[in-house]
Amino acid sequence: MQRALGGELVEKGTGAALVETGGARGTQDVIQIAGAVETFQPLPDRPGQAGHHDGAQGVHAVLKGLLIAEYAPEGGLHSGPHGGKVGMPDHDPESVPRRLWITSRTHRRSRPRRPPEYALRMNELLVDRDDDGVVLLTLNVPERRNAMTDAMTDRWRETMTALATDPDARCVVVTGAGTAFSAGGDLSWLGERGAEAVPELRERMLAFYRTWLLINQLEIPTIAAVNGPAVGAGLCVALACDLVYAADDAKLLVPFTSLGLHPGMAATYLLPRRAGVGLAREMLLTGRTLTGREAADKGLVNGSFPNNDLIPEVRALAQKIAQNAPIATRLTKLALNQDHQDLEAALRWESLAQPITMATSDLLEGLAAHRERRVPKFTGS
C-alpha cells in the first residue's frame, strides 16, 4: 500500500491500477504505480455537458504524464483520447473517496488538460515509450536550445524516480528537440545571484547536479543521442549515459572557464573518464569544441552518424539492448560501474552475479532460443 496526497493506492497489477482519490476542489493526487507517475486532478464544473451537472466535479487521469481518461462523479464510463477506459462502481455522486479503474498503459501522446504552469513543466521533457521497453526522453525547450530550466529539472527528477522502479523500461534514450541537444544550465539567474551567500549557492548547485545525474544511477542501460550542440552541463549529462552517439556535425564543448565559472555537473570526472586526461584538460582549459565526428575519433563518444540517421541508428541499438535478458543486462551494467580494482575483485563479483542469472527463467529461454535458432523472448524472471 502506498500513500498519496489525499488518496490511496488500493490495488495494482499488470496494466491496471485501482486507485481511490478524493480531496477538495483544486487538489492534485500523485501516485507512483509500477514506476509510472499517475496524476489525478479534479476537473472544473462544466454545466450542461453530457455526464456532468451543476456543481459536479470530474477527474482526469494521467498515465506516465499523459491524459488517458476521465470520469464525472455521476457515474458512467468515459473513454480517453486513445481509448483508455475509466470505470466506476456505484456510489453516491457527492461521496469521497472516488474510485478509478485504469486499464490501459500503452498510450504515448495526448493533449494535456492541465493548468498552464503544469502543462509547461510536463512539456519541457517529453516521454515516449515503445512496446519493446525503450523509453525516449526528449529535452523540449528548442527556442532556448533545450537549456535546463527549473521546470525541466523538476520533470527530469520525476521521470528518473519513476524509471528507477519501472519494470517495463529496458533502455532509455535521451535526445534534444530541434537543432540542439542542450545548451546546459539555465544561466539567466546568475546575474541575480550576486547577493546570495556561497553556502546557499552550493546547496542549490548540488541539488541541480544530483538531479540531472540521476540518469547515471539507473540500473537499465542509457544512451545519449547528441543531435546538436551539447554545451557544458548538457554535454556532461550525455556523458553520464552508458553509451553516447552524436551527429557528425554536432558541437561538443565545456566552456565553463570562458564564462568565469569553474566546471560543474561532474565535468572534471566525466571527461577524463570518457576520453582520458589529455583531452579533458584540453577541452576544459582551452574551451576547444569538438564535432561529433571528432569526438568519435577521439573516443569521447561511442560513434557518430549523419544527422538524419542518428535517431534511427540509436533506436535500433536501444531495441537490441531491450531485447536482451533484463536481469543479466542490469547486473552487467552494475559490474561495469563497479570499477573493479583488480582481477580478483572482478572474479568475486562475477562468481556471485552469474549464478543469479543461472537461476532465472530467462536463462532457460535463452538456451532454448539458441537451440531452436529463434529470437528469445525474455521476461525478466
N, C-alpha and C positions, 0 to 999 in steps of 0.2 A: 504494500500500500504506500502510495506517495501522496504527500500533501501538496495542495496547490493553493494559490491565493483565492479564497472564497469558495473553494470546491475540493473535490476529492476524486482520485482515480479509483474506480471501483473494480475494474477488471481489465486485463489486456491480453491480447493474443495475436496470432499471425494475421496481419491485415485488418485488424479491428481493435477498437478500444472503447470500452463502456465508461463513460465519464458522467459524473454528477457535477453540475455547476450552478451556482446561484449568485447571490450577492446583489448589491444595489445597482441602480442605473449608473452607467459610466465606469463600472469596474471592469477589469480585464483579468481573466484567469489564464495563466500559462502553465502547461503541464507537459512534462517530458515523458514520452512513451516510446520505448524501444528506440531511443536515440533521436526521435523526431520531436520538434517543438510544436505542440498543439496549442493553438490560441483560440479562446472562446470569448467573444465580445458582444455585449448587448447591442442590438440594432435600434435605431431611433424609431419612434412611432411613425406609422405610415397609414393614417386613417383612409378608409375607403379601398385599400388594396386587398385583393383576394388573400385570405388566410390571416388577415390582421384585423384588429378592431381598435377603436379609440382607446388610448391608454395602455395598449399592449406592447410588449417588447419581444423581439425575437433575438436569436443568437446566430452568428455565423461562425463557422469552424474553419480554422486554417491548419492544414497538414503540411509540415515542413515549410511553413511560411507561405502557403498557397491556399487560396479560398477553394473549398471543395463543396460546401453545402451550407444550408441554413434552415432554421425552422422557426415557426411562430408558436407562442405558448398556447394557442388554441388547439394545437394538435395537427395531425396530418403528416404527410411525407413530402419532402421537398427535394428536388434534385439540384446539385451543384452544377456549375458550368461544364464540367467534364463527366457528369453522370454520377458523382459521389452521392450517396444516399444518407439521409439522416432520419431515422425512425424514432418515434416517441411512444412510450407506454401511455395508457390512460392516466390522466391526472387532472387535478384542479388547475385551471388556466392561471390562477394567480399564485399557485403554490411554488415554493422553492425548497430544496434544490430541484433543478430541472435535469433531465437526462438526455444524453445524446448517444446514439449508436452509430459509429462511423465505420463504414465498411469498405472504404477504398483508400489505398496507399500509393497509387501509381500516377497521380496527376502531377503534371510538371509546370503548367503555366495557367494563370487565370488573372482576371482583372481584380486587384485588391480593392476591398471595400473597407477602408480604414481612415482614421483621421489623417490629415495631410502629413503631419510630422511622423506618424508611424509608417505611412507608405514610403516616405523619403528614406527612413532608416532601412526598411526592408529592401528597397530598390537599389541601394548602393552596393549591395552584394547579391548577385543572382545565383541561385542554387538550382541546378538541373540534374536529374537522376536518370540513368539508363537502367533498363531492366536487368542488365548483367552486373550491376553493383558499382558502376563507375559514376562518381559524383563530380560534376563540373562546377567549379566556383569561378564566377566572373566578377572582377572588380569593376564597378559600374558607375564611375563619375567621369565619362570621357571628356567632358568640356574642361575638366581640370586635370587631365591626363591621369585619372584614377589615383589622385592623391589620397592618402589615408586620413580621411576625415574622422571626426568623433563618431558620427553616425555609422560609417563603415566599420570602424573599430568595434563598436558595440555589436553590430551584426556579425562580425567575424568571431567575436568571443562566443556568442550564442551558437553559431554554426559549429565551431570547433568542439564546444562542450557536447553538442548533440551527436556529432560524428564519433566522438570518443567511445560512445556506448551504443552505436548503431550496428546491429548485427547484419544488416543488409548491405552496408557500404564495404566495398572491397578495394577500391582505389580512388584517390582524389586527384583531380587535375585543377590547377589554378592558372587563370589567364586574365587578360585585361580587355575591357570593351574599347572599341575604337582603335586608334593607331598606337596606343601606349600600353605597356604592361602596368607600370606605376611610377609616378614621379616621386614617390617616397612620402615621408611625413608631411602633413599639412602644416607648413611653416608660417601661415598667416598670423598665428597667435604670438609668435616670438617677439615681435616689436612691442607687444603689450605686456610683456612679462618682466620688464626691467626692474620693477619693484618687488618681484617675488623672490623670496629667500631661497638659497641653494637647497636646503633640506626638502622644501616643498617641491621644487623642480625635480629633484632626484626621485622622489616618490612618484611623481607624475610620469616621468620618463620610464622608470622601472615597470610601472603598470602597463604602459604603452608597449614596451619591448616584449614583456612576458605574454601579453595578449596575442600579438602577431606571431610570436614564435611558438605558440601552442601547436601549430602545424607540425613542428618538429617532434612533438610528443605523441602524435597519433601512432597507433600500432599498425595501421594499414599503410601500404605504400602511397607516397605522394609524388606528384610530377608537376613541375612548373613549365608552362608553355609561354615563353617570353616573346610575345608577339610584337613588341616595340620597345621604346626606351624603358629601361629598368634602372632607376636612379636611387642611390643612397639606400634608405631603408627598404625601398621597393626591391632592389636587387638582393638585399640580404634575405628578405622573405622567400624569394625564389631560391636562393642558395640553401635555405633551411629545408627545402624539399629533398626527397631521396634522389630524384632524377631531375635534371634541368635540360630543356631543349629550347633553342632560340631560333627566331627568324634570322636568316642570313644577314639582313640589314638592320637588325635591332641594335640599339646602342646601350651598352652596359657600363655604368660608371658609379663611383662613390666620391662625389665632390664635396665632402664634408669640410675639409680644411679651407677650400676656396670660399666657403661661406662663413669662415670664422668659427667653425664647430669642430669639436672632437668627434671622431666616428662613433656611431651608435648602432643599435639593433644587432649587436654582436659582430659587427663588421671585422674587427680585429681578430676574431676567432674563425668566422666562416670563410673569409677569403683565403687565409693561409691554409686552412684545412682542405679547401677545394683544389687550389692550383699551386700551392707552395708559397713559401715565404717571399721569394723573389718577386713574383708577380703581384702579390698582395702589397708589398712595400711600394712597388711602382704605382699601382693604382691609387693607394691611399695617400701617398706623399706628393705625387705629381698631378693626380686627378685624371690620369690617362683614360680615354674612352676606348673600349673595345667593341667592334661589331660582333654580331652573333657568330659569324664565321670565324673571326679571330679568336673569340672566346672558346670555340670548339677546338680549334687547332692547339690552343694553349692548355686545354684541359679544365678550364673554368666551368664549362658546361659539357654535357654528355654528347651533344651533337647539334647541328643546325640544319635548317631546311628553308627552301624558298618560302616566303611569307604565306602564300596561298596554300602551301602544303603542310604548314606547321600543325594546325589543329587536327586535320585528318590523320597525320602521322602519329601525333601524340595520343589521340583517341585509340588508334589501333594498338599502340603499346600498352595503354591503360587496360584495354579489353583483354589483352593477352595476360596481363598480371591478374586481372579479376577472374580469369578462368582457372587459375592455379588454386591449389588447396589452401583455403583461408588460414587454417591453424599453422600449417607449415610456413606459409608466407609471413605471417605475423612473427613467428619465432625466429625466422631468418632475419627479418628486419631488426628485431631486438638484438640478435647476435652481432650484426654489423654495427650496431650502435654501442656495443659493449666496449669497444676499443681494447680488446684483449692485450694485456701487457706482454704475454709470451705464448709460446706454443702450448704449454701445459694448461694455461687459463682457457684457451680455446677448446682444448680437449675436454676439460671438465664441464664446460658449458654444453658442448655438443653431446656428451655422454648422458646428460640429463634431458636435453631438448629433443634429441632424436627418438628416444624411447617413448616420449609423449606422443609423437606423431605415429609411432608404430601401433599405438593403442587406439587409433581413430578409425572410423568408418571410411574416411577419405582415402586412407592407405589401401584398403581393400578395393575401393572403386578405382583408384589409380592403377593398381596392378591388373584388375580386370580389364580396364580400358586398354592398357598396353598389350595385354594378351589378345584382346579382340580387335585391336587396331582401330580404335574409335576414340573420339574426344571424350575425356572423362567429364562427369557431372558431379562436381564436388559440392557438398552441402555444409561444410564447416563443422562436421560432427565426427 
